[in-house]
Structures are given as C-alpha cells and as structure tokens.
Amino acid sequence: FFFDFCQRAKRKIDNMPDIAAASSIRGDHSPASIPMKGKCDVCTKPDQFQGHSHLKCKQCGVLVHELCYGLNPKGKHDPDFICLACKCIGTKIEVNTPSIIGGCGEDMGKTREFMTQMERPKECVLCNHHEGFHAMHPLYDSHGPEGRHYVLPQTGDLAHRKEKRLAWVHTLCASFLGDYFQTRGCVYGCDIYGNYDHDDESDDEEEDENDAFCYYCGKTGGEILCCDGCVKAFHLDCLKVEDVSSLPDPWYCPFCESFRKQVEAKGAKEFPGGKEERGSGYPSDSDAVARFKIGTKVSKYFLDEKIGQKRPFAGEVVNYFHQRKRYRVRYDEDGEEEDLTENQIAKIQGLPHEKIMNVHHFVIDIKSEFIKGLRNLKCVICKSKNGKLRIPVQCTAGTDHVLDCFPDSLRADEKDRKSGNQGCLHAIHVGCARWKAREKYARYKGKAARLCYYYPGQKANFEEDWDGKTKIITKDPKSNIFCRTHCHEIINSQLMTS
C-alpha cells in the first residue's frame, strides 16, 4: 500500500507544470508574472487588474496597487515594500508650531519641533472608521517646501482623552474625495517636496507671450511691437518705424528676417506664417548649450477625437533653437511638431507611464465654502457630524456622475435637470461606507452590500487586446458612493439580469 501511494505521488509530481520553464517560454521573468493573492485595500481589485501590480507591506500586510497608492507604476512586486504608515513607526517627525491647516502665513516654518510616531496609525481624520490596518498617507498642513505633518490637538475629557498626535488619512478617503465630483480638488496629493499636480495650460499660455521689454534698449513702457516669429519685442522708435500700418502682417523682427534669408538660401519652400508654426524654418545651433538633449522623450495631453477625451501623446525632442531658446518636439503617432520652452519641456519630460507623481502626503483645502457646508452634514452610517476635518459626501444617485455599469434608474433624468434636483441627499463618510457599513447598515439579503466604488484609472500606456484589435486605454479615476436604498437597487438589478 505504501509503495502504491509513493508511486501515485511521484506520478503527480512528474505531471505538474514547471512554473520556471513556463515563465521562460513566455519570456517573462518578472516577479509580477505570478499574481499575488488578495485584493487592493483601495479599489478592492486583484493583482494585475488592468495592468496594475500589487504591493504588499511586509510589516502590516496591507495590499495596494502601485497606482492606487499614488506610486509610479513599475509593474513589479517589491518584496521589500513597506507602507508609509509602518515606515514612520519609531521615527522623529518634524512639525510646524503652530500646526494649522492651510499654514500660518509668513511665520510658517520659523519654529518647529519633533514628534515621534509610537505605533502604526489607524485613525483617519476624514472619516469615523479607526479600526484595522488600512493603506494610509500622512496629512500635511500645507503644500510647498514649508509644509509639515499636521498635528491633531489634544481632545476629550479625562476618561476619553486623546493626546496631540500626528494626522493621517486613509489613502482611499483622500483619493476618493480628491476625485469625486462634489469635492474634486479639496484634497490633493503632493510629492515629498510638496509639489502637486495642477493644470499647466495657463502656464503654457503665459510662457508663449512676447517679452514685455524692448530687445534693443531693454526698457519697458511705450508702444511696443511684438514679433510674430519669436518672443522679442521692440519700441517703434528703436526700430525707427513711424507708421505701424505700413508693416506687413505677420511681422518678423530683423533677427527672424535674417534667419528667413538663411532658410531660403538653403532651398526651403517657405517661411512659417505665424506663432503657431513659428520656428519650423529656423536652423539649429549645434554648439548651443541646451538643458535637454536631442532624443529626450516627452508625453503631452491632447484631445483624441476618436475617444472624445484627452490622453497623452508620446514624442521626443528633435531640435533645439538657440536664438529663441525653443525645443522642437515631434509626436510619434501623427508626426505633428511644436516648439516649446525649457519649462514646458520640464513639465512633460518622460514617457506616459513615467508621468505619475509619487504621492508622499495629502493636503486639505479647508477654506472652500462648499467643504464647510458638507462638514455640517451627518453621516447616515456613523451618525456623527461636525468633525473638525471629516468630510462626508452625498450619494451619487440622481446625478449625471453615476458610472455606466449601474442601472439607468440611478441617473438624473430630464425632469430632474430642469427642476434643479440635486440628487439623493444622504451624506456618507467614504471610510464609513467602505468598512464601517459592513457591520450593520449595508447588510442586504444576508450579505454585506458594497456602497463605495473607487477605481484609480489605468496606466496611460496600458494596452490590451480587444476583439483582435489593440486599443489604448486612458481612463481617468472614477468614484461613486451610494446610500443603502440605492445600493439595494443596484443589487436587485444585478439579480434580475443574472
């Protein structure tokens, strides 16, 4: 009998697939080739969902996708990953005194002290759920280099006293509020230096303007004539021009005219006709000292008419014009070109999947009047309100922001829009909806119903095969939250269609 058992065991082992060999055949040797078990603490999706890799903290065991945790996706499992909440245990952390959300004006950063995080944080200032280990980020008092970890003051009486302590937020709560249509931008992530993402279009427009001073005399004021081929500007007197109406439109300065003659001498067909095309005829200066080299990879967002939304287009620097200090960028897909300043190149440098800022901490814009109104609402789950920094949000039902995967009955109809109906008025803390509701509030037909949905989007360069064709997916983060009534409506709809 024992001999037969050993033979059967041997046959099983011999017939088992060789994982290493299979990986070798696929050409995949990365640690992420074997999916990690468990679900992300932020989006609840498994490892490799839409190309996102899991990271598991080797101290507390919390699972997060790289992008969900605000990290630049690398597509690999890091066995040495330690979350920020665990990494801070036992460390001295510098804080501003006084520690005030939004900073303390000109005095900010003048006086500081150190505090030690004695244990792994569980308390989130944005919700009323303070149990269990979850993905967390520090909350800072302000963005910028002077911002420091925010300090919660001492609260409660002798029986329930909480000493002053460092403030933390659930990564889910902060990310959700930063994206949700009601609270978008009220909570935002910063890198370790205090920098945060913002719309650069206004900066680009300002950088594209002409100089405010005369190129010849260096003085401002007076009637200035701007060149349509570069950023230079000139006084009419310095140019010895009496009648502006006698000048051609577009008008090019003497320097651009000199370049034009060089271009025509080299056989160019025509000189560019305006600032939108300016520079396409300029010769480059091979001896110029440029910050970015020819071949530098960049990615910039443009409207893709096929999908009806903005997405990143990859390109590279193909030329540098010393006289105008402009870089020529050519985009890969359509071959279009544009000339950008050094600052503009710095903002778009890198491939699309490298353009994600590593989030080190979050900041709250507490001055928003709308946020002040939301803080006065009572959460239908924990029944609390007027928390100093807790921000409940209203149920998504009855608005135009309901995700496509949910029943149409949850969306606002034409009657609601005409009447100005604001949708469901039930208010909920994000953390309470995700974790606290499971205890009692969200139980339905014997199961814990899901109230909170958050998806971090997809890597900008993520590709998947769909119906035999490759499509590039660039979905933005999505967030929905529902009260118990509308959550039950979702479940009933799913039961009917299954």
C-alpha positions as CSV (number, residue, x, y, z in Angstrom):
1,F,0.0,0.0,0.0
2,F,2.7,2.4,1.0
3,F,4.6,1.6,-2.3
4,D,1.5,2.3,-4.4
5,F,1.0,5.6,-2.6
6,C,4.5,6.7,-3.3
7,Q,4.2,5.8,-7.0
8,R,1.0,7.8,-7.3
9,A,2.6,10.8,-5.5
10,K,5.6,10.5,-7.9
11,R,3.3,10.5,-11.0
12,K,1.6,13.7,-9.7
13,I,4.9,15.5,-9.2
14,D,6.1,14.4,-12.6
15,N,2.9,15.7,-14.3
16,M,3.0,19.1,-12.5
17,P,3.8,22.0,-14.8
18,D,7.2,23.5,-14.5
19,I,6.5,27.2,-13.5
20,A,10.0,28.3,-14.2
21,A,10.0,26.7,-17.6
22,A,6.6,28.2,-18.4
23,S,7.9,31.6,-17.5
24,S,11.0,31.1,-19.6
25,I,8.8,30.1,-22.6
26,R,6.7,33.3,-22.1
27,G,9.9,35.3,-21.8
28,D,8.5,36.7,-18.5
29,H,10.9,36.6,-15.6
30,S,9.4,39.4,-13.6
31,P,8.1,38.9,-10.1
32,A,4.7,40.1,-11.2
33,S,4.3,37.1,-13.6
34,I,2.7,35.2,-10.7
35,P,-0.4,37.1,-9.5
36,M,-0.4,37.9,-5.8
37,K,-3.5,36.7,-3.8
38,G,-5.8,39.2,-2.2
39,K,-7.5,42.5,-3.1
40,C,-6.3,46.0,-3.1
41,D,-7.3,48.0,0.1
42,V,-8.2,51.0,-2.1
43,C,-10.0,49.7,-5.2
44,T,-10.7,46.1,-4.0
45,K,-9.5,44.7,-7.3
46,P,-7.0,41.8,-7.6
47,D,-3.4,41.8,-8.7
48,Q,-2.7,42.7,-12.4
49,F,-6.2,44.2,-12.8
50,Q,-5.8,46.3,-15.9
51,G,-2.1,46.1,-15.7
52,H,-1.7,47.3,-12.1
53,S,0.6,45.3,-9.8
54,H,0.1,44.7,-6.1
55,L,2.4,45.8,-3.4
56,K,2.3,44.0,0.0
57,C,3.6,45.7,3.1
58,K,6.0,43.2,4.7
59,Q,5.1,44.6,8.2
60,C,1.3,45.1,8.3
61,G,0.4,43.0,5.2
62,V,-1.7,45.7,3.6
63,L,-2.2,45.1,-0.2
64,V,-2.3,48.1,-2.6
65,H,-1.9,48.6,-6.3
66,E,1.0,50.9,-7.2
67,L,-1.3,53.4,-8.8
68,C,-3.9,53.2,-6.0
69,Y,-1.2,54.1,-3.5
70,G,-0.1,57.0,-5.6
71,L,3.1,55.5,-6.9
72,N,4.6,55.5,-10.3
73,P,3.7,52.1,-11.8
74,K,6.6,49.8,-12.4
75,G,4.7,46.6,-12.9
76,K,6.7,44.6,-10.4
77,H,6.2,43.1,-7.0
78,D,8.5,44.6,-4.5
79,P,9.3,42.1,-1.7
80,D,10.8,44.9,0.4
81,F,7.8,47.3,0.2
82,I,6.9,49.0,3.5
83,C,3.9,51.3,3.6
84,L,4.3,54.8,4.8
85,A,2.3,54.1,8.0
86,C,4.6,51.3,9.0
87,K,7.8,53.1,7.9
88,C,7.1,56.0,10.3
89,I,6.9,53.9,13.5
90,G,9.5,55.0,15.9
91,T,10.8,57.9,13.8
92,K,11.0,61.5,14.8
93,I,8.9,63.7,12.5
94,E,9.4,67.5,12.2
95,V,6.2,69.5,12.5
96,N,5.4,73.2,12.3
97,T,4.4,75.1,15.5
98,P,1.7,76.2,15.4
99,S,0.4,73.4,13.2
100,I,-2.5,74.9,11.2
101,I,-4.3,73.5,8.2
102,G,-3.5,75.9,5.4
103,G,-0.4,77.2,7.1
104,C,0.2,80.2,9.4
105,G,1.2,82.8,6.8
106,E,4.6,84.4,6.8
107,D,5.5,82.8,10.1
108,M,5.2,79.3,8.7
109,G,8.3,77.3,9.1
110,K,10.0,79.7,11.5
111,T,9.5,77.5,14.6
112,R,9.4,73.7,14.5
113,E,9.5,70.7,16.9
114,F,9.8,67.0,16.6
115,M,7.2,64.3,17.4
116,T,7.6,60.6,17.4
117,Q,5.0,58.2,15.9
118,M,5.0,55.5,18.6
119,E,2.6,53.0,16.8
120,R,1.1,52.3,13.5
121,P,-1.6,54.8,12.8
122,K,-5.2,53.7,12.4
123,E,-7.2,56.9,12.9
124,C,-8.2,58.7,9.7
125,V,-9.2,62.4,10.1
126,L,-11.5,62.2,7.0
127,C,-13.9,59.5,8.3
128,N,-15.0,57.9,11.5
129,H,-13.6,54.4,11.0
130,H,-10.4,53.9,13.0
131,E,-10.1,50.1,13.2
132,G,-7.8,47.6,11.4
133,F,-4.8,48.2,9.2
134,H,-5.5,50.1,6.0
135,A,-3.4,51.9,3.4
136,M,-2.7,55.4,4.8
137,H,-0.8,58.6,4.0
138,P,0.3,61.5,6.2
139,L,-1.8,64.6,6.2
140,Y,0.3,67.8,5.9
141,D,-0.7,71.3,7.0
142,S,0.2,72.9,3.6
143,H,1.7,72.1,0.2
144,G,5.1,73.5,-0.7
145,P,8.5,73.1,0.9
146,E,7.4,74.6,4.2
147,G,4.5,72.2,4.7
148,R,4.9,69.6,7.5
149,H,3.0,66.8,9.1
150,Y,-0.2,68.2,10.6
151,V,-0.7,67.7,14.3
152,L,-4.1,67.0,15.8
153,P,-4.7,68.8,19.1
154,Q,-5.5,67.2,22.4
155,T,-9.2,66.3,22.6
156,G,-11.7,64.8,25.0
157,D,-12.1,64.7,28.8
158,L,-10.1,62.7,31.3
159,A,-12.0,59.5,30.5
160,H,-11.7,59.8,26.7
161,R,-8.7,62.0,26.3
162,K,-6.7,61.8,23.1
163,E,-3.3,63.4,23.3
164,K,-2.0,65.5,20.5
165,R,-0.9,63.3,17.6
166,L,0.1,63.2,14.0
167,A,-2.7,63.3,11.5
168,W,-3.2,60.5,8.9
169,V,-5.8,59.8,6.2
170,H,-6.9,56.6,4.6
171,T,-5.5,56.5,1.1
172,L,-9.0,55.6,-0.1
173,C,-10.7,58.5,1.6
174,A,-8.2,61.1,0.4
175,S,-8.1,59.7,-3.2
176,F,-11.9,59.4,-3.4
177,L,-12.5,63.0,-2.1
178,G,-9.8,64.4,-4.5
179,D,-11.7,62.9,-7.5
180,Y,-15.4,63.0,-6.5
181,F,-17.4,65.5,-8.5
182,Q,-18.6,67.3,-5.3
183,T,-15.2,67.6,-3.6
184,R,-12.7,67.4,-6.5
185,G,-9.5,69.2,-5.6
186,C,-10.4,69.8,-2.0
187,V,-7.9,67.0,-1.0
188,Y,-4.8,66.7,-3.2
189,G,-1.6,64.7,-3.1
190,C,1.9,66.1,-3.0
191,D,5.3,64.6,-3.6
192,I,8.0,64.6,-0.9
193,Y,9.0,68.1,-1.8
194,G,5.4,69.5,-1.5
195,N,4.8,69.8,-5.3
196,Y,1.3,68.9,-6.6
197,D,-0.2,68.3,-10.0
198,H,-2.2,71.2,-11.5
199,D,-3.4,72.4,-14.8
200,D,-0.4,73.7,-16.8
201,E,-2.4,75.2,-19.7
202,S,-2.4,78.7,-18.2
203,D,1.3,78.5,-17.6
204,D,1.9,77.4,-21.2
205,E,-0.1,80.4,-22.5
206,E,1.8,82.8,-20.3
207,E,5.2,81.4,-21.5
208,D,4.1,81.7,-25.1
209,E,3.7,85.5,-24.8
210,N,6.3,88.0,-26.1
211,D,8.7,89.9,-23.9
212,A,7.4,92.9,-22.1
213,F,10.6,94.9,-22.7
214,C,12.3,96.2,-25.8
215,Y,15.1,94.0,-27.1
216,Y,17.2,96.9,-28.2
217,C,17.1,99.3,-25.2
218,G,15.9,96.9,-22.5
219,K,13.2,99.3,-21.2
220,T,9.5,98.7,-20.7
221,G,6.6,101.1,-21.4
222,G,5.8,103.0,-24.6
223,E,4.4,101.5,-27.8
224,I,6.0,98.1,-28.3
225,L,5.8,96.0,-31.5
226,C,5.9,92.2,-31.0
227,C,7.5,89.8,-33.4
228,D,5.3,87.1,-34.8
229,G,8.2,84.7,-35.2
230,C,9.9,84.8,-31.8
231,V,9.4,86.3,-28.3
232,K,11.3,89.5,-28.9
233,A,9.6,92.9,-28.7
234,F,10.8,96.4,-29.8
235,H,10.0,100.0,-29.4
236,L,8.8,101.7,-32.6
237,D,11.4,104.4,-32.0
238,C,14.2,101.9,-31.6
239,L,13.2,100.2,-34.8
240,K,12.8,103.7,-36.4
241,V,9.3,102.8,-37.6
242,E,6.9,105.8,-37.9
243,D,3.7,104.1,-39.2
244,V,2.7,100.7,-37.9
245,S,0.1,100.2,-40.6
246,S,2.9,100.2,-43.2
247,L,4.3,97.0,-41.7
248,P,3.3,93.5,-43.1
249,D,1.1,91.2,-41.1
250,P,2.5,88.9,-39.8
251,W,5.6,91.0,-39.0
252,Y,9.0,89.5,-38.3
253,C,11.8,91.2,-36.5
254,P,15.3,91.8,-38.1
255,F,16.6,88.7,-36.5
256,C,13.9,86.5,-37.9
257,E,14.3,88.1,-41.3
258,S,17.9,87.2,-41.2
259,F,17.0,83.6,-40.4
260,R,14.5,83.6,-43.2
261,K,17.1,84.6,-45.7
262,Q,19.3,81.8,-44.5
263,V,16.5,79.3,-44.8
264,E,15.6,80.5,-48.3
265,A,19.2,80.3,-49.3
266,K,19.2,76.6,-48.2
267,G,16.2,75.9,-50.5
268,A,13.4,76.0,-48.0
269,K,10.0,76.4,-49.7
270,E,8.5,79.0,-47.3
271,F,9.0,80.7,-44.0
272,P,6.5,79.9,-41.2
273,G,3.4,82.1,-41.2
274,G,2.7,82.7,-37.5
275,K,3.4,81.9,-34.0
276,E,1.5,78.6,-34.2
277,E,4.0,77.4,-36.8
278,R,6.9,79.6,-35.8
279,G,10.4,78.2,-35.8
280,S,9.9,75.4,-38.4
281,G,12.3,77.1,-40.7
282,Y,15.0,78.1,-38.1
283,P,18.4,76.5,-38.3
284,S,19.5,74.9,-35.0
285,D,22.8,75.8,-33.3
286,S,24.8,72.7,-32.8
287,D,27.1,74.5,-30.3
288,A,24.2,75.7,-28.1
289,V,24.1,74.5,-24.5
290,A,20.6,73.0,-24.0
291,R,19.3,71.5,-20.8
292,F,17.5,68.7,-22.7
293,K,19.3,66.6,-25.3
294,I,18.0,65.7,-28.7
295,G,16.0,62.5,-28.3
296,T,14.6,63.4,-24.9
297,K,11.3,61.5,-24.5
298,V,8.2,63.5,-23.7
299,S,4.5,63.0,-23.3
300,K,1.8,65.7,-23.5
301,Y,-2.0,65.5,-23.2
302,F,-4.1,66.4,-26.3
303,L,-7.7,65.8,-27.2
304,D,-8.2,62.5,-29.0
305,E,-11.2,62.9,-31.2
306,K,-11.7,59.2,-31.6
307,I,-12.4,58.6,-27.9
308,G,-13.6,62.1,-27.1
309,Q,-11.2,62.8,-24.2
310,K,-7.6,63.9,-23.6
311,R,-4.8,61.4,-23.5
312,P,-1.1,61.5,-23.5
313,F,0.8,61.5,-26.9
314,A,4.4,60.4,-26.8
315,G,7.1,62.3,-28.6
316,E,10.7,63.4,-28.5
317,V,12.9,66.5,-28.8
318,V,14.2,66.6,-32.3
319,N,15.9,70.0,-32.4
320,Y,17.0,73.0,-30.3
321,F,16.9,76.6,-31.4
322,H,19.5,78.6,-29.5
323,Q,18.4,82.1,-30.6
324,R,14.9,81.6,-29.5
325,K,15.7,79.1,-26.7
326,R,13.0,76.7,-28.0
327,Y,12.9,72.9,-28.4
328,R,11.3,71.3,-31.4
329,V,9.1,68.3,-30.3
330,R,7.8,65.7,-32.8
331,Y,4.9,63.4,-31.7
332,D,5.1,59.8,-32.7
333,E,1.6,59.0,-33.8
334,D,0.8,61.8,-36.3
335,G,4.2,63.4,-36.8
336,E,2.9,66.8,-35.7
337,E,5.6,69.2,-34.3
338,E,5.6,72.1,-31.9
339,D,8.2,74.4,-30.3
340,L,8.3,74.5,-26.5
341,T,10.2,76.4,-23.9
342,E,12.6,74.8,-21.4
343,N,10.0,75.0,-18.6
344,Q,7.4,73.4,-20.8
345,I,9.7,70.5,-21.7
346,A,10.5,70.0,-18.0
347,K,6.8,69.5,-17.2
348,I,6.2,66.9,-19.9
349,Q,9.5,65.1,-19.8
350,G,9.3,61.3,-19.6
351,L,7.1,58.6,-21.2
352,P,3.4,58.5,-20.3
353,H,3.7,55.8,-17.6
354,E,6.6,57.8,-16.1
355,K,4.4,61.0,-15.7
356,I,2.7,59.9,-12.5
357,M,3.8,61.8,-9.4
358,N,4.7,59.7,-6.4
359,V,2.3,60.8,-3.7
360,H,4.0,61.2,-0.3
361,H,1.3,63.1,1.6
362,F,-2.1,64.7,1.2
363,V,-3.3,68.3,1.9
364,I,-6.8,69.5,2.6
365,D,-8.1,72.8,1.2
366,I,-10.2,73.6,4.2
367,K,-11.1,77.1,3.1
368,S,-13.6,76.0,0.5
369,E,-17.1,77.3,1.4
370,F,-18.7,74.2,-0.2
371,I,-16.5,71.9,2.0
372,K,-17.6,73.8,5.1
373,G,-21.2,73.1,4.2
374,L,-20.5,69.4,3.7
375,R,-18.8,69.1,7.1
376,N,-22.1,70.1,8.7
377,L,-23.9,67.1,7.3
378,K,-24.5,64.0,9.4
379,C,-23.1,60.7,8.1
380,V,-26.0,58.2,7.8
381,I,-23.7,55.3,9.0
382,C,-21.8,56.7,12.0
383,K,-24.4,59.4,12.8
384,S,-21.7,61.9,13.5
385,K,-21.1,65.4,12.2
386,N,-19.0,68.5,12.8
387,G,-15.8,66.5,12.9
388,K,-13.1,69.1,12.5
389,L,-11.8,67.6,9.3
390,R,-14.3,64.9,8.4
391,I,-15.8,65.4,5.0
392,P,-19.0,63.4,4.1
393,V,-20.2,63.4,0.6
394,Q,-23.7,63.0,-0.8
395,C,-25.0,59.8,-2.5
396,T,-24.2,59.8,-6.3
397,A,-27.7,58.6,-7.2
398,G,-29.8,61.2,-9.0
399,T,-26.8,62.9,-10.6
400,D,-25.0,62.7,-14.0
401,H,-22.0,61.1,-12.4
402,V,-23.3,57.6,-12.0
403,L,-20.9,55.0,-13.6
404,D,-22.1,53.3,-16.8
405,C,-22.1,49.9,-15.1
406,F,-25.0,50.9,-12.8
407,P,-28.8,51.0,-13.6
408,D,-30.0,53.9,-15.6
409,S,-32.7,54.5,-13.0
410,L,-30.0,55.9,-10.7
411,R,-29.1,58.7,-13.1
412,A,-30.6,62.1,-13.3
413,D,-33.4,62.4,-15.9
414,E,-34.5,65.4,-17.9
415,K,-37.1,66.3,-15.3
416,D,-34.5,66.3,-12.5
417,R,-32.2,68.6,-14.6
418,K,-35.0,71.1,-15.3
419,S,-36.1,71.2,-11.7
420,G,-32.6,71.6,-10.4
421,N,-32.8,68.4,-8.3
422,Q,-29.5,67.8,-6.6
423,G,-30.0,64.0,-6.3
424,C,-30.0,61.9,-3.2
425,L,-29.2,64.0,-0.1
426,H,-27.9,61.2,2.1
427,A,-24.4,62.1,3.3
428,I,-21.7,59.4,4.0
429,H,-18.1,59.3,5.0
430,V,-16.0,57.4,2.5
431,G,-14.3,55.2,5.1
432,C,-17.6,54.5,6.8
433,A,-19.1,53.4,3.5
434,R,-16.2,51.1,2.7
435,W,-15.6,49.5,6.1
436,K,-18.0,50.5,8.8
437,A,-21.1,49.9,6.8
438,R,-20.4,46.1,6.7
439,E,-21.2,45.8,10.4
440,K,-25.0,46.5,10.1
441,Y,-26.0,49.4,7.8
442,A,-25.3,47.8,4.4
443,R,-26.3,44.2,5.0
444,Y,-28.9,43.0,2.5
445,K,-30.3,39.6,1.9
446,G,-27.7,38.1,4.2
447,K,-24.7,39.7,2.7
448,A,-22.7,42.9,3.2
449,A,-23.6,45.2,0.3
450,R,-21.0,47.4,-1.3
451,L,-21.6,51.2,-1.0
452,C,-18.2,52.7,-2.1
453,Y,-16.6,52.3,-5.6
454,Y,-13.3,53.8,-6.5
455,Y,-11.1,53.0,-9.5
456,P,-7.7,54.7,-9.9
457,G,-7.9,54.7,-13.7
458,Q,-5.3,53.0,-15.9
459,K,-1.7,53.5,-16.8
460,A,-1.6,55.9,-19.6
461,N,0.3,53.5,-21.9
462,F,-1.7,50.3,-20.9
463,E,-2.7,48.3,-23.9
464,E,-5.0,45.3,-24.1
465,D,-6.2,43.1,-26.9
466,W,-9.9,43.6,-27.6
467,D,-11.8,41.9,-30.4
468,G,-8.5,41.3,-32.2
469,K,-7.5,45.0,-32.1
470,T,-5.2,46.8,-29.8
471,K,-6.7,49.8,-28.1
472,I,-5.0,52.3,-25.8
473,I,-6.9,52.9,-22.6
474,T,-6.5,56.2,-20.7
475,K,-9.5,56.2,-18.3
476,D,-9.4,58.8,-15.5
477,P,-10.1,57.9,-11.9
478,K,-13.8,57.1,-11.1
479,S,-15.6,57.3,-7.8
480,N,-19.2,56.6,-6.8
481,I,-20.9,56.2,-3.4
482,F,-24.4,55.1,-2.6
483,C,-26.7,55.1,0.4
484,R,-28.4,51.9,1.5
485,T,-31.6,52.4,-0.6
486,H,-29.8,52.9,-3.9
487,C,-27.3,50.2,-3.1
488,H,-30.2,47.7,-2.7
489,E,-31.5,49.0,-6.1
490,I,-28.1,48.0,-7.7
491,I,-28.2,44.6,-6.1
492,N,-31.8,43.9,-7.2
493,S,-30.9,45.0,-10.8
494,Q,-28.0,42.6,-10.8
495,L,-30.1,39.7,-9.6
496,M,-32.7,40.4,-12.3
497,T,-30.1,40.3,-15.1
498,S,-28.2,37.3,-13.8
